[in-house]
Amino acid sequence: MIPKIIVWLVLLIAAINLAIGLWIPESPARTTVSSILLGLIVLLGVGYFIALRRSSK
C-alpha cells in the first residue's frame, strides 16, 4: 500500500514541477521551488525503496 502512495506522490510532484516550468517565467524563485520539489522526489524515491524492502520481508 505505501509504495503505491509514494508512486502517486512522486507523479503529482513531478506534474506540479512541470507546470511550474511551463507557466512561470525564469526567475530565482522558480529555480528554488523546482529544486525543492526535485529534492522531495529524491527523498520519496529513497522512501520507496525502503518501503519495498520492508514489504518484501
N, C-alpha and C positions, 0 to 999 in steps of 0.2 A: 504493500500500500504506500509506504513512504517513498520508495524510488519513483513511483508513478507521479506522486505530488511534486517531487523535485523536478522531474522532467517538464511538467506543466509550468512550474515557476520559471524555469530556465527559458522556455519558449516565450512566456509572457514578457520577461525582462528583455529578451532579445528583440521582440516586436516593439517594445517601448523604445529601446535604443535605436532601432531602425527608423522609427517615426521621428525621433529627435534629430537624427542625422539628416532626414529628408526635409523637415519643415522648419527647423531652427537654423538661422544663418550661422556661419562660422564665428565662434566667439570663445573666449576663455571659459565662460560658464558652461557652454555646450561641451567643451572638451572635458571639463571636470566632471560633469554629470555622466557623460559617456564612460569615462574611466571608472567611476564608482560603480556603474551598472555592470561593466565588464568584470570588475573585481568580485561583485556579487555572483556573477555566473561562474567564475572560477571557484569560489567558496562552495557554491551549491554543487559543483562537479565533484569536489572532494567529498562533500557530504553524501553524494550519490554513491560513490564507490564504497564509502564506509557503510552505508545502509545496505548495499548489495552484499558485502561481506558478512554483515550481521544476519541478514535474512537467509543466507545460504548455509549457516551453521545449524 
